[in-house]
Amino acid sequence: MPLLDLDKITAGFPKTWEGFLRDWDRSLRAGNYPETTRYNYLLAAA
């Protein structure tokens, strides 16, 4: 099971903010950031 579940992290968020976090995660993935780092960054932003 993957550590990072954006659906759980962004549950109840406005669609604009959810989209921003998804785009940011895509950018972090493109930069080859590890999943744990992405999880921590997105959780802090949420």
N, C-alpha and C positions, 0 to 999 in steps of 0.2 A: 504494500500500500504506500503510495507516495506521501511524503511529508506535507507537501504543499497542495492544499485544496482551496483554490480561490473562491469556490462557491460558498464554503463555510466561512472564510475570512470576510467576504463581502456581503454576507447575508444581512438584509435590511438596509443596505446602503442605497443612496440615490444612484440611478443608472449612470449618471455622468461620472461620479466618483468611482463606481465599479469599473467603468470603461477605462478611466485613467490608471487604476491599479493594474488592470489586465495589460494595458499597453506598456506600462513600466515593467511588468514581469516579462513581457516579450523582449523588451530591450535588455533586461538583465540576462535572459537566456541567450540572447545573441552575443553577449559579452562573455559567455562561458562561466558565469558565476555559479557556484555550487548551489544545489537545491536548499541546503540549510541557510546559506547567506540570503538567498532570495526570500525564503520564508521569514527570516528575522526582519529583513527590510520591510516587507509588505505588512507584516504584523505590526511593526512599529508605526507605519503610516496609517494603518487602520485604527 
